[in-house]
């Protein structure tokens, strides 16, 4: 039973980890009209979709869906399983070619991105196409992008770029295509340089530094002040308790006069206490036999006759 529970728990954890990795996958870049840029393995230049793993763990897109919607028409492409190349490493990229020929392999979808409607193009009606990345169930949208086909230019892609003012990713036209690499074509300006450009004389920096120092000193002063008050209150309470106990003890000593019966009771108690200090002695006398190596009756000192002293 325990083995079955462990297996079920391992399977659940593996699916949870798989889903968690897939949530980090983003639609990073799209090229709708490919005339003379990045080509597929067959040398064909078609529109392509770049996925990016923004997490720090592997993300396998096998079994997920790419869904393309234009007007009322929707086409869904299910990414095949059992292909190791669908596993995107951390901070890695993967490209799918939208050429409408899924029989060419795993990375060729069954839809194209540059489907045109001549009537809508002539009337300049906006053609908002929608591309979505769905999970393995086909019901949860992980990421999506909308674009207007009428304003797409040849060999000009649009991708996911961080807006440094709002700290939010936005889809914008790129100066040049960046397949299998970051869309950030320029290095971000360090915040120190931005601050320097906004405060060339350093007044704001000085005021900020002084404010931080004085705020820290004020905070320390208030903390130590509060600690001192707490300790002072504790000392006052202890002194009040001592003062309250001392008069009571003095009253007891002054009012309690020792009477004769009290003295007799104390004397008896002391006598009993002193008797208890001695060990209880036994009345049994034990006589041990002494083993001698000679008999006193046969000793020579008893058989010798003492002669009188002559003078």
SVG drawing of the C-alpha trace seen along z (x, -y; Angstrom):
<svg xmlns="http://www.w3.org/2000/svg" viewBox="-16 -71 89 95">
<polyline fill="none" stroke="black" stroke-width="0.4" points="0.0,0.0 2.8,-2.4 4.6,-1.7 1.4,-2.5 1.0,-5.8 4.6,-6.7 4.2,-6.0 1.0,-8.1 2.7,-11.0 5.7,-10.8 3.4,-10.9 1.5,-13.9 4.7,-15.8 6.1,-15.1 2.9,-16.4 3.0,-19.5 6.6,-20.2 5.9,-19.7 3.0,-22.1 5.0,-24.6 7.8,-24.6 5.3,-25.1 3.9,-28.2 7.3,-29.8 7.2,-29.5 6.4,-32.7 5.8,-33.7 8.9,-35.7 9.0,-36.7 6.9,-36.4 7.8,-37.0 4.7,-37.1 6.1,-38.0 9.4,-36.2 10.8,-37.2 14.5,-37.1 15.4,-36.2 15.6,-33.2 15.0,-29.9 14.0,-26.4 15.9,-23.2 14.5,-22.8 15.7,-26.3 12.2,-27.7 11.5,-31.2 8.2,-31.2 6.7,-32.8 8.0,-31.5 7.2,-31.6 9.8,-31.7 9.1,-30.4 11.2,-31.4 11.6,-29.6 11.8,-32.4 12.2,-30.1 15.2,-28.4 14.1,-24.8 13.6,-22.7 10.2,-23.2 8.9,-20.6 6.2,-21.8 5.4,-18.3 1.6,-17.8 0.9,-21.6 -1.0,-23.5 -0.4,-26.4 -3.7,-28.0 -4.1,-30.5 -7.3,-32.6 -8.2,-34.9 -11.7,-36.3 -14.0,-33.3 -11.5,-30.7 -9.4,-28.8 -6.6,-26.3 -4.9,-24.3 -1.6,-22.6 -0.7,-20.0 3.0,-19.7 4.0,-16.1 5.4,-14.1 8.4,-11.7 10.7,-14.4 13.6,-15.4 14.0,-18.6 10.7,-20.0 12.5,-20.3 13.5,-23.9 16.4,-24.5 16.3,-27.4 16.5,-30.7 16.4,-28.8 14.6,-29.3 12.6,-27.1 11.3,-28.0 8.2,-26.7 7.8,-27.4 4.3,-28.3 4.2,-26.9 1.0,-24.9 3.0,-21.6 3.0,-19.7 4.1,-16.6 7.6,-18.1 8.3,-17.4 7.7,-18.5 8.5,-22.1 6.3,-22.8 2.7,-23.9 -0.5,-23.2 -1.3,-26.9 0.4,-30.0 0.6,-33.5 0.4,-35.6 -3.1,-34.5 -4.5,-37.5 -8.0,-38.6 -7.9,-40.7 -11.3,-42.3 -10.3,-43.3 -6.9,-44.6 -8.5,-46.8 -10.9,-48.2 -8.1,-48.7 -10.1,-46.8 -7.9,-45.9 -7.2,-42.2 -6.4,-41.2 -4.9,-37.8 -4.4,-36.0 -1.8,-33.4 -2.1,-31.4 0.0,-28.9 -2.2,-26.4 -1.3,-23.7 -1.7,-20.0 -5.4,-20.1 -6.0,-22.6 -8.1,-24.7 -5.7,-26.9 -4.0,-29.8 -0.4,-30.2 0.5,-33.1 -1.1,-34.9 -0.3,-37.6 -2.5,-39.7 -1.2,-41.6 -2.7,-43.4 -1.8,-41.7 -2.3,-44.9 0.7,-46.7 3.1,-43.8 6.2,-44.6 8.5,-42.2 11.3,-40.7 10.2,-42.8 9.4,-40.9 7.8,-42.0 8.8,-40.6 8.5,-40.7 10.5,-43.6 10.7,-45.0 9.5,-48.5 12.0,-50.0 9.6,-52.8 6.7,-50.5 8.7,-47.3 6.2,-45.4 6.8,-43.3 5.3,-44.6 5.2,-43.4 6.9,-45.8 8.5,-45.9 12.1,-45.0 14.9,-46.8 16.0,-43.4 15.1,-39.8 16.6,-37.9 15.9,-34.2 17.1,-31.9 18.4,-34.9 17.3,-37.7 15.2,-40.5 17.1,-43.2 19.2,-44.6 20.5,-47.4 22.0,-47.3 19.9,-48.8 21.1,-52.0 22.3,-51.6 20.1,-53.2 23.1,-55.1 23.5,-56.8 19.8,-57.6 20.0,-59.1 23.1,-61.1 21.4,-62.5 18.4,-63.6 20.6,-65.1 23.8,-66.4 24.8,-68.6 24.3,-65.9 21.9,-67.9 19.3,-65.2 21.9,-62.6 23.2,-64.6 19.7,-65.3 18.8,-61.6 21.9,-60.5 21.5,-63.0 17.8,-62.0 18.8,-58.3 21.4,-59.0 19.2,-61.3 16.3,-58.9 18.5,-56.0 19.8,-58.1 16.3,-59.2 15.1,-55.6 18.0,-54.5 17.2,-57.4 13.6,-56.4 14.4,-52.7 16.8,-53.4 14.5,-55.9 11.7,-53.4 14.0,-50.7 15.1,-53.2 11.5,-54.0 10.6,-50.3 13.6,-49.5 12.9,-52.5 9.3,-51.4 10.5,-48.0 12.9,-49.4 10.2,-51.6 7.8,-48.7 10.5,-46.6 11.1,-49.5 7.4,-49.9 7.1,-46.2 10.1,-46.4 8.6,-49.5 5.3,-47.7 6.8,-44.6 9.1,-46.4 6.3,-48.1 4.3,-44.9 7.4,-43.0 8.1,-45.8 4.5,-45.7 4.6,-42.0 7.9,-42.2 6.5,-45.0 3.2,-43.4 4.2,-39.8 5.5,-39.5 6.9,-36.2 4.7,-34.5 5.8,-31.7 3.9,-29.1 5.5,-30.2 9.0,-30.0 8.2,-26.5 7.0,-25.3 10.1,-26.6 12.4,-24.9 10.6,-21.6 10.9,-21.8 14.7,-22.6 15.1,-19.6 13.4,-17.2 15.4,-18.5 18.7,-18.0 17.7,-14.4 16.9,-13.7 20.4,-14.7 22.0,-11.7 22.0,-8.2 19.8,-5.6 22.2,-3.3 21.6,0.4 21.5,2.2 22.9,5.5 26.5,6.2 28.5,8.5 31.5,10.4 33.9,11.7 36.2,14.5 39.9,13.6 42.2,16.2 45.6,16.4 48.6,18.4 49.6,19.2 48.0,20.0 48.6,17.6 48.7,20.5 51.7,22.0 53.6,18.8 57.1,18.8 56.4,15.6 53.9,17.4 56.2,20.4 59.3,18.5 59.8,17.9 60.7,14.5 63.5,14.4 63.7,11.7 66.0,8.9 69.2,9.1 70.7,6.1"/>
</svg>
